[in-house]
Amino acid sequence: MDATGAVIGVTTSTYSTNKAAQATGGTTPQNVNFAIKADVMRTFLASSGISAETSTGGRELSPPDIGERARAFTVMIECKG
């Protein structure tokens, strides 16, 4: 999400802390995520018959307000195979 609370990407995976620690000699990097751009997600949703709301920007929100906004639509999906 950006500073106005608009979704700008969807996290698809996170750098594993166990593997990161091994690869960096014990130091674990923070906030390393991989995401799909919002435009790609919008195309996916449209092809699935789901409409997405778009925004042209707005006023900047405080981090707690952004978190509150995100809480309403954030879910974790875990795939195991």
N, C-alpha and C positions, 0 to 999 in steps of 0.2 A: 504494500500500500504506500501511496505517496503521502506528503504532508497534509493533503486535503482529505485523506481517507478514501481516495479512489484506488481500486485494484489496478495494479500495473503489471502483475504477473502472478502465476500460480506455482508454488514450490512443488517440484516433482520428486526431489530427493535431497538428502543432506549428507555431507561428508561424514562418514562413520568415525566416531571418536576413537574406537579401538584401532582401526586401520590407520587413522591419522597419527595416533601416538606412535605406532610402530614405524610408519614411514618417515616421521620427523624426529625420531630418536627420543620420544617421550613427550614432546611438546604437542599439545592438541590445539589446532586453530579453532577459532570461534566464528560463528555466523557464516559458515561456508555452505551455501545452498545452491541448488540448480533449479531453474524455473522455466516455465513456458510463458512467452509474452502474452499479454492480454488479447492482442489481435488474433493470435492462434487459438486461444481459448474461446473467443467470441465466435470464430468460424466453426469450431467444434460444436458449440452449443446450438448455433443456427442449424447445422446439419442434423442435429438431434431433435429439432423442433422446439428448442427452448430459446426464448427471447432474453436478451441481456440488456440491462439498463446502461446507458452511456452517460458520461459526464464531461463537461467542457472545463472543469476546474471549479474552484470555489475558494473560500477562505481557509487558511491553514488552521488545523486543529491541534490541540495539545496531545501528547502521546497517550495519556489516559483516555481521552475522547476517541482517538483512533482505535485503541484497544477495545473499547466498548462497542464501537461500530463493527469491528471485525468479529467480535464474539457472536454476533447474531447470525453469521453465515459461515463460520470456519469449522471444518470438520477434518479429522485425520482418517485417511484411508490407507490401510496397510495391506499389501499384497504379499503373500507367502507362496513360494512355489517349489 
